[in-house]
Amino acid sequence: VVRTADGWAVACAHEGGFLGEQGGERDSGTMAFVTSLPVGTRAGYTGAAVPRPKPAAALSRRTGAASLRASARPTQDNDPTDSRPSRGGALRRNAAASGNGAGAPTLGERLRSILPTPRERKKLLPLGLMFFIILFNYTILRDTKDVLVVTTAGAEIIPFLKTYCNLPGAVLFTVIYSKLSNTMSREKLFYVCILPFITFFAAFAFLMYPNIALLHPTESVAWLASRLPGSAAAPLAIIKNWTFAVFYTLAELWGSVVVSLLFWGFANEVTTVDEAKKYYPLFGLGANVALIFSGQYVRFVSDIRRKLPPGVDGWGLSLKYLMSMVSFGGFLIMACYWFMNNVTMKDPTVFEPRAQQSKKKEKTKMGLRDSAAYLASSKYIRNLATLVIAYGMSINIVEVTWKSRLRAAFPDPNDYSAFMGNFSSATGSVTFAMMIVGRFIFRKFGWGIAAAITPTILGITGLGFFALTLFAEQAAPFIAALGTTPLMAAVLIGAAQNVMSKSAKYSLFDPCKEMAYIPLDAEQKSKGKAAVDVIGNPLGKSGGSFIQQILIVALGGLAASTPYLAGILFVIIVAWLQAARSLDKQFSAFMLEETKAAAKAKRQREKGPEPEQQAAPSSG
């Protein structure tokens, strides 16, 4: 029953068809009958005393919804004087959806339902651009730090860097961030955190690297090496190349701080669960195009070095090109963030705080120890930390062994850098495809299945890489028949393992992790992300590195540690899957509560304010 200008209209829709009055034929679709009742008729009138209405419209596959809407205009939806809940919208939707395909959406409607609406685009496009640039910079920094460290001191130094540089740096940043978050606004804190990164990377290329002969204590380290045992070689290499170690640490922190803490923390504040479920996987589509372009940019810079005349420091010139691009991207990130805060967020049609965040809450100031105790008491946060730590340990256990093979295959920095550029482009291409598949996985199978795919892929491919490393001699004849060597086969299999693992991380693991933060309150979000992302990720990598250090010292080398590393990897994957299963149950409960609250708020907005006194309906 819907309200019209002249009174009330009764529209009847029946699935399965009616016995038509024209020719006595049964319609195979749905018939709609519309009749009018005089003004004053009771709204709840059942129609018992009304003569059977004449068929007004046959709802076919194409015209059903339009016919019913036309017959019911004007309805209560555009009658501002009536405060009763609208039945017209629901009636039209039910009539359009009933019958054998009646009112079925066309291909164009389906495509429009996938794409963001104009209101959502005002929010999602700036966020997508920010993510694109952040990932572009991160790829350049990640490839550059590997070239600096591996070609100078070998892959064996990486476990020591992660344990004795990355982890202390992450802890120091968390202490500073925890204190600044209690005194600064969110917008100011973003700028204060990102500016030191941009400043250092520019200074490294233009000031530090040209003067490494003065900055690196080469002679002092050589004197110490002659008096210390050989097991001190890796720590001494860190001291000798301390500027490279600082670059490596800050490049790693870019992924934890700028990507996980600053960007995703901001994105979680301005998006709802529904928007996150639909569009978080799509953020990576543009971001992984950045991986493709940044990888090719690194390769382009490598080609420039090849064409330089002898005597010119090609690597120094390359660093200037690379870090100039990183600095320019950093300022673009700040510009996008300023636009979001000062333009997008001030548009009430674009940003609407969620119901659970609409209530004002007094800000609680907590120290680092209090924050750690508070987060440790939450099973939800512990499961999140387990996911992050398990990923860091797993990827580190496989990656260090692969990079040792990579250095043996490409000892020249130019060749190493070119290979890493192609590796990054391959990662971006595979991740681009995985992002499309990831959206389907989220919609079809839900958060739990999506969260379990990354550890499954990493476990299968990682164990396969270790198997090839352990049984290289047995596989040598088969590898030779393929026209390659066991070393190059290990490099390619390890590269495939890294590509699949990172693509699963970017397309599924990261969206799952960030979606899990959305139901948390502001205190858990801010300091929980700081503890889990900034400490948890380096702790996972440092934990994997520490395990490798113990095995190398105890067994005498990385090769002898391989079977034990494979067994440890299996245990970590099992713990990861258990934490994901537990978190799935908690997240599903949180999401259900928020969905109910959002639906209730939406119904109240559609209903509008109730009048203080409502006249009794006429008896008609």
KOLTORNU-569447 format. One line per field, with one value per residue (C-alpha): x, y, z; residue in three letters. Coordinates in steps of 0.02 Angstrom, whole numbers, plus 50000, padded with zeros to 5 digits. Example, Ala and Ser with C-alpha at 12.3 -4.5 7.8 and 13.67 -1.06 7.14 Angstrom:
BEGIN
xx: [50615,50684]
yy: [49775,49947]
zz: [50390,50357]
aa: [ALA,SER]
//
This chain:
BEGIN
xx: [50000,50075,50020,49968,49912,49728,49728,49801,49852,49852,49983,49982,50126,50123,50269,50231,50104,49917,49774,49761,49592,49637,49614,49619,49806,49922,50068,50234,50306,50228,50069,50047,49872,49847,49686,49647,49557,49475,49557,49523,49535,49630,49813,49804,49653,49664,49563,49428,49286,49373,49322,49456,49568,49597,49770,49867,50035,50120,50293,50403,50589,50627,50477,50413,50499,50464,50278,50253,50346,50242,50080,50123,50181,50179,50217,50254,50439,50414,50275,50359,50200,50188,50302,50249,50380,50384,50314,50330,50517,50507,50355,50443,50598,50500,50399,50555,50642,50495,50446,50553,50692,50575,50674,50840,50989,51068,51254,51277,51191,51302,51459,51398,51369,51552,51625,51626,51484,51523,51516,51635,51755,51784,51854,51933,52027,52140,52169,52212,52335,52419,52437,52505,52644,52686,52708,52806,52929,52935,52983,53127,53188,53173,53273,53403,53436,53467,53591,53684,53696,53706,53834,53942,53939,53840,53668,53736,53730,53541,53493,53605,53534,53356,53397,53516,53459,53279,53206,53288,53240,53059,53053,53129,53002,52858,52915,52922,52758,52668,52719,52684,52511,52460,52512,52484,52336,52321,52361,52515,52577,52570,52683,52803,52823,52849,52964,53117,53110,53109,53249,53364,53343,53382,53532,53597,53605,53673,53779,53819,53858,53979,54077,54073,54263,54259,54106,54146,54278,54363,54534,54469,54358,54503,54607,54466,54441,54623,54598,54424,54363,54285,54108,54117,54128,53944,53933,54096,54024,53876,53994,54102,53952,53847,53767,53707,53640,53542,53473,53423,53335,53238,53189,53118,53029,52949,52847,52798,52772,52712,52618,52546,52534,52508,52413,52308,52276,52205,52109,52026,51963,51878,51804,51667,51670,51562,51674,51830,51762,51720,51867,52019,52069,52048,52170,52304,52257,52326,52462,52530,52534,52656,52761,52768,52817,52941,53025,53045,53109,53243,53289,53294,53416,53522,53532,53592,53737,53787,53804,53915,54098,54233,54282,54107,54024,53870,53796,53811,53719,53586,53558,53525,53395,53313,53309,53251,53100,53070,53078,52959,52838,52846,52788,52647,52592,52583,52485,52356,52341,52314,52179,52090,52089,52046,51930,51862,51836,51741,51610,51465,51404,51569,51624,51507,51578,51522,51396,51520,51637,51504,51507,51637,51762,51890,52063,52162,52348,52446,52631,52721,52717,52532,52492,52585,52494,52327,52355,52424,52260,52163,52152,52098,52258,52365,52295,52331,52509,52529,52479,52605,52747,52717,52723,52884,52970,52912,52963,53130,53175,53154,53212,53386,53431,53365,53465,53624,53593,53549,53714,53810,53718,53730,53885,53886,53776,53710,53653,53584,53486,53416,53358,53274,53186,53115,53071,52972,52880,52836,52774,52663,52591,52549,52479,52371,52288,52277,52187,52047,52036,52048,51889,51796,51869,51813,51636,51616,51710,51730,51869,51923,51964,52051,52160,52211,52269,52430,52505,52454,52542,52696,52709,52692,52811,52937,52949,52967,53114,53199,53171,53259,53403,53421,53410,53504,53625,53485,53394,53549,53523,53343,53392,53531,53405,53307,53459,53504,53609,53556,53608,53501,53358,53365,53365,53213,53115,53155,53100,52935,52911,52939,52825,52682,52705,52713,52567,52462,52517,52471,52307,52240,52346,52357,52171,52124,52237,52176,51992,52018,52064,51903,51788,51911,51891,52005,52124,52152,52165,52298,52411,52365,52423,52580,52625,52571,52632,52785,52851,52766,52831,53014,52998,52943,53087,53210,53144,53175,53347,53388,53341,53455,53598,53585,53580,53725,53835,53783,53792,53930,53839,53677,53675,53681,53536,53418,53326,53298,53236,53110,53043,53031,52939,52809,52778,52758,52632,52526,52525,52481,52330,52267,52277,52185,52047,52026,52026,51897,51770,51799,51801,51640,51553,51617,51564,51390,51364,51423,51316,51162,51202,51227,51064,50970,51043,50998,50817,50804,50871,50748,50603,50644,50596,50433,50301,50257,50074,50005,49823,49722,49686,49514,49395,49359]
yy: [50000,50166,50347,50444,50622,50572,50443,50267,50142,49954,49865,49676,49570,49382,49270,49131,49225,49265,49201,49346,49426,49463,49304,49195,49162,49133,49254,49167,49316,49429,49532,49695,49757,49936,50013,50173,50196,50360,50482,50436,50248,50160,50134,49957,49914,49733,49757,49630,49747,49815,49742,49641,49767,49765,49716,49878,49815,49651,49652,49585,49559,49735,49845,49772,49889,50042,49997,49977,50138,50233,50164,50211,50392,50501,50399,50432,50441,50616,50669,50771,50787,50602,50535,50353,50230,50211,50050,50105,50076,49903,49861,49917,49818,49661,49677,49705,49555,49434,49325,49232,49360,49507,49666,49574,49696,49725,49708,49895,49896,49756,49849,50007,49909,49853,50027,50156,50281,50466,50496,50353,50408,50573,50473,50322,50407,50513,50362,50255,50386,50394,50205,50206,50329,50247,50078,50157,50230,50070,49966,50082,50084,49895,49860,49992,49932,49755,49814,49919,49785,49620,49673,49756,49634,49482,49414,49342,49516,49530,49427,49537,49696,49641,49591,49728,49875,49854,49796,49930,50061,50002,50005,50180,50242,50165,50254,50421,50391,50341,50504,50613,50536,50602,50781,50805,50800,50659,50771,50851,50681,50616,50755,50740,50553,50558,50709,50627,50486,50606,50711,50563,50478,50641,50674,50498,50514,50691,50706,50540,50422,50541,50551,50370,50365,50494,50427,50240,50188,50064,50063,50052,49904,49817,49838,49762,49618,49567,49548,49472,49298,49266,49256,49446,49477,49522,49646,49726,49742,49838,49957,49978,50018,50108,50228,50079,50001,50159,50165,49982,50012,50165,50079,49935,50057,50142,49984,49972,50156,50241,50094,50004,50136,50303,50254,50108,50192,50342,50234,50137,50299,50360,50197,50084,49894,49881,50000,49909,49740,49805,49919,49874,49738,49865,49986,49862,49866,50041,50012,49860,49954,50058,49902,49872,50051,50068,49903,49965,50132,50041,49943,50104,50180,50022,50042,50222,50158,50037,50177,50291,50311,50231,50325,50391,50331,50253,50191,50363,50440,50306,50343,50525,50477,50352,50459,50612,50513,50452,50631,50696,50554,50594,50772,50709,50594,50742,50841,50701,50688,50875,50867,50725,50817,50991,50955,50778,50753,50917,50861,50787,50688,50596,50565,50510,50444,50270,50249,50177,50326,50461,50473,50588,50499,50574,50538,50421,50450,50290,50260,50125,50001,50033,50017,49852,49783,49843,49764,49602,49578,49576,49409,49500,49605,49453,49359,49508,49515,49329,49352,49492,49406,49241,49323,49415,49257,49150,49267,49304,49120,49091,49260,49264,49094,49150,49312,49217,49119,49279,49363,49210,49220,49412,49478,49641,49780,49827,49650,49628,49791,49749,49579,49658,49782,49640,49547,49697,49714,49529,49548,49693,49601,49444,49546,49645,49484,49423,49583,49545,49367,49430,49532,49378,49277,49407,49411,49225,49144,49282,49346,49178,49092,49249,49256,49073,49084,49181,49060,48914,48985,49036,48865,48765,48872,48893,48708,48679,48800,48714,48545,48603,48671,48510,48393,48497,48356,48231,48356,48411,48296,48351,48535,48516,48444,48606,48705,48789,48761,48714,48887,48978,48856,48895,49082,49066,48952,49068,49217,49130,49090,49273,49336,49221,49257,49446,49450,49351,49471,49628,49562,49460,49470,49661,49691,49556,49631,49808,49757,49675,49844,49930,49867,49920,50081,50231,50182,50005,50068,50199,50113,49938,49973,50056,49903,49768,49846,49943,49816,49655,49655,49689,49569,49433,49466,49484,49323,49232,49311,49262,49082,49085,49157,49021,48883,48956,48967,48795,48702,48798,48870,48916,48760,48644,48741,48717,48560,48636,48798,48699,48615,48781,48857,48719,48751,48938,48911,48799,48931,49064,48966,48937,49123,49167,49043,49117,49295,49251,49206,49368,49479,49404,49442,49622,49648,49579,49701,49850,49800,49792,49961,50040,49965,50030,50205,50201,50153,50295,50420,50360,50365,50540,50619,50556,50691,50722,50686,50580,50592,50433,50355,50382,50236,50270]
zz: [50000,49947,49968,49814,49787,49780,49917,49930,49798,49820,49717,49714,49649,49641,49597,49474,49369,49370,49268,49149,49114,48935,48836,48991,48972,49120,49118,49149,49239,49370,49359,49454,49500,49552,49614,49708,49872,49921,50040,50220,50194,50334,50293,50357,50252,50196,50038,50084,50032,49879,49712,49625,49536,49352,49292,49272,49216,49175,49247,49110,49123,49061,49104,49267,49388,49281,49263,49449,49488,49362,49432,49609,49582,49680,49835,50014,49970,49904,50021,50159,50259,50299,50435,50417,50357,50170,50099,49918,49906,49977,49870,49713,49755,49793,49634,49529,49605,49591,49445,49322,49304,49322,49346,49332,49329,49161,49126,49141,49311,49371,49317,49402,49563,49561,49532,49673,49674,49643,49831,49866,49728,49817,49961,49877,49735,49848,49960,49809,49746,49916,49920,49742,49783,49950,49867,49723,49848,49951,49800,49757,49937,49956,49798,49838,50016,49953,49823,49951,50084,49990,49861,49995,50141,50081,50124,50287,50362,50341,50496,50602,50528,50564,50742,50798,50690,50632,50796,50906,50777,50779,50969,50973,50847,50946,51105,51014,50922,51082,51166,51016,50990,51161,51120,50933,50818,50693,50545,50624,50683,50504,50440,50586,50553,50364,50348,50431,50303,50155,50230,50264,50094,50003,50115,50090,49900,49891,50049,50132,49989,49899,50063,50123,50123,50263,50352,50354,50482,50366,50447,50625,50581,50493,50652,50757,50635,50653,50841,50851,50802,50634,50710,50734,50546,50524,50669,50611,50435,50507,50597,50443,50330,50460,50334,50233,50393,50435,50257,50270,50436,50378,50214,50317,50433,50283,50257,50440,50479,50320,50243,50393,50528,50441,50283,50343,50510,50417,50293,50433,50510,50352,50285,50347,50355,50199,50102,50162,50111,49937,49900,50008,49884,49743,49827,49780,49596,49578,49706,49616,49454,49555,49584,49397,49357,49500,49452,49274,49339,49438,49282,49180,49305,49294,49106,49128,49234,49097,48969,49074,49025,49133,49289,49325,49485,49407,49568,49648,49501,49512,49696,49654,49524,49641,49798,49702,49647,49825,49893,49759,49798,49983,49954,49843,49985,50104,49975,49957,50146,50161,50027,50117,50284,50222,50076,50073,50259,50274,50148,50250,50099,50088,50266,50405,50569,50615,50753,50876,50850,50855,51044,51115,51223,51338,51273,51381,51392,51414,51424,51327,51472,51507,51322,51309,51462,51394,51224,51297,51390,51226,51136,50979,50975,51019,50869,50757,50823,50791,50609,50582,50676,50587,50417,50460,50524,50379,50239,50323,50344,50157,50091,50168,50094,49924,49926,49963,49802,49712,49756,49696,49529,49509,49600,49499,49574,49400,49364,49541,49530,49357,49418,49570,49455,49351,49511,49574,49408,49411,49590,49538,49388,49487,49631,49510,49455,49635,49685,49563,49626,49805,49790,49733,49878,50005,49936,49904,50049,50180,50290,50363,50198,50133,50289,50272,50091,50123,50251,50140,49987,50085,50167,50006,49902,50044,50078,49891,49883,50031,49949,49791,49895,49995,49847,49718,49677,49646,49536,49440,49288,49267,49288,49159,49037,49056,48999,49164,49320,49497,49557,49429,49458,49645,49605,49491,49608,49754,49651,49609,49793,49841,49703,49755,49941,49921,49799,49924,50061,49966,49895,50042,50200,50212,50176,50302,50435,50407,50403,50572,50648,50596,50735,50871,50969,50947,51088,51023,50844,50872,50998,50945,50768,50833,50936,50812,50649,50702,50829,50771,50593,50638,50784,50665,50546,50690,50766,50602,50592,50771,50734,50583,50685,50816,50684,50586,50741,50804,50639,50553,50403,50316,50208,50358,50437,50289,50348,50520,50443,50341,50498,50591,50443,50452,50639,50609,50469,50582,50722,50593,50531,50708,50750,50589,50631,50805,50740,50608,50743,50839,50685,50619,50784,50782,50602,50634,50778,50675,50527,50638,50714,50542,50477,50629,50606,50421,50460,50585,50458,50325,50448,50507,50674,50747,50780,50960,50930,50789,50742,50756,50587,50518,50525,50341]
aa: [VAL,VAL,ARG,THR,ALA,ASP,GLY,TRP,ALA,VAL,ALA,CYS,ALA,HIS,GLU,GLY,GLY,PHE,LEU,GLY,GLU,GLN,GLY,GLY,GLU,ARG,ASP,SER,GLY,THR,MET,ALA,PHE,VAL,THR,SER,LEU,PRO,VAL,GLY,THR,ARG,ALA,GLY,TYR,THR,GLY,ALA,ALA,VAL,PRO,ARG,PRO,LYS,PRO,ALA,ALA,ALA,LEU,SER,ARG,ARG,THR,GLY,ALA,ALA,SER,LEU,ARG,ALA,SER,ALA,ARG,PRO,THR,GLN,ASP,ASN,ASP,PRO,THR,ASP,SER,ARG,PRO,SER,ARG,GLY,GLY,ALA,LEU,ARG,ARG,ASN,ALA,ALA,ALA,SER,GLY,ASN,GLY,ALA,GLY,ALA,PRO,THR,LEU,GLY,GLU,ARG,LEU,ARG,SER,ILE,LEU,PRO,THR,PRO,ARG,GLU,ARG,LYS,LYS,LEU,LEU,PRO,LEU,GLY,LEU,MET,PHE,PHE,ILE,ILE,LEU,PHE,ASN,TYR,THR,ILE,LEU,ARG,ASP,THR,LYS,ASP,VAL,LEU,VAL,VAL,THR,THR,ALA,GLY,ALA,GLU,ILE,ILE,PRO,PHE,LEU,LYS,THR,TYR,CYS,ASN,LEU,PRO,GLY,ALA,VAL,LEU,PHE,THR,VAL,ILE,TYR,SER,LYS,LEU,SER,ASN,THR,MET,SER,ARG,GLU,LYS,LEU,PHE,TYR,VAL,CYS,ILE,LEU,PRO,PHE,ILE,THR,PHE,PHE,ALA,ALA,PHE,ALA,PHE,LEU,MET,TYR,PRO,ASN,ILE,ALA,LEU,LEU,HIS,PRO,THR,GLU,SER,VAL,ALA,TRP,LEU,ALA,SER,ARG,LEU,PRO,GLY,SER,ALA,ALA,ALA,PRO,LEU,ALA,ILE,ILE,LYS,ASN,TRP,THR,PHE,ALA,VAL,PHE,TYR,THR,LEU,ALA,GLU,LEU,TRP,GLY,SER,VAL,VAL,VAL,SER,LEU,LEU,PHE,TRP,GLY,PHE,ALA,ASN,GLU,VAL,THR,THR,VAL,ASP,GLU,ALA,LYS,LYS,TYR,TYR,PRO,LEU,PHE,GLY,LEU,GLY,ALA,ASN,VAL,ALA,LEU,ILE,PHE,SER,GLY,GLN,TYR,VAL,ARG,PHE,VAL,SER,ASP,ILE,ARG,ARG,LYS,LEU,PRO,PRO,GLY,VAL,ASP,GLY,TRP,GLY,LEU,SER,LEU,LYS,TYR,LEU,MET,SER,MET,VAL,SER,PHE,GLY,GLY,PHE,LEU,ILE,MET,ALA,CYS,TYR,TRP,PHE,MET,ASN,ASN,VAL,THR,MET,LYS,ASP,PRO,THR,VAL,PHE,GLU,PRO,ARG,ALA,GLN,GLN,SER,LYS,LYS,LYS,GLU,LYS,THR,LYS,MET,GLY,LEU,ARG,ASP,SER,ALA,ALA,TYR,LEU,ALA,SER,SER,LYS,TYR,ILE,ARG,ASN,LEU,ALA,THR,LEU,VAL,ILE,ALA,TYR,GLY,MET,SER,ILE,ASN,ILE,VAL,GLU,VAL,THR,TRP,LYS,SER,ARG,LEU,ARG,ALA,ALA,PHE,PRO,ASP,PRO,ASN,ASP,TYR,SER,ALA,PHE,MET,GLY,ASN,PHE,SER,SER,ALA,THR,GLY,SER,VAL,THR,PHE,ALA,MET,MET,ILE,VAL,GLY,ARG,PHE,ILE,PHE,ARG,LYS,PHE,GLY,TRP,GLY,ILE,ALA,ALA,ALA,ILE,THR,PRO,THR,ILE,LEU,GLY,ILE,THR,GLY,LEU,GLY,PHE,PHE,ALA,LEU,THR,LEU,PHE,ALA,GLU,GLN,ALA,ALA,PRO,PHE,ILE,ALA,ALA,LEU,GLY,THR,THR,PRO,LEU,MET,ALA,ALA,VAL,LEU,ILE,GLY,ALA,ALA,GLN,ASN,VAL,MET,SER,LYS,SER,ALA,LYS,TYR,SER,LEU,PHE,ASP,PRO,CYS,LYS,GLU,MET,ALA,TYR,ILE,PRO,LEU,ASP,ALA,GLU,GLN,LYS,SER,LYS,GLY,LYS,ALA,ALA,VAL,ASP,VAL,ILE,GLY,ASN,PRO,LEU,GLY,LYS,SER,GLY,GLY,SER,PHE,ILE,GLN,GLN,ILE,LEU,ILE,VAL,ALA,LEU,GLY,GLY,LEU,ALA,ALA,SER,THR,PRO,TYR,LEU,ALA,GLY,ILE,LEU,PHE,VAL,ILE,ILE,VAL,ALA,TRP,LEU,GLN,ALA,ALA,ARG,SER,LEU,ASP,LYS,GLN,PHE,SER,ALA,PHE,MET,LEU,GLU,GLU,THR,LYS,ALA,ALA,ALA,LYS,ALA,LYS,ARG,GLN,ARG,GLU,LYS,GLY,PRO,GLU,PRO,GLU,GLN,GLN,ALA,ALA,PRO,SER,SER,GLY]
//
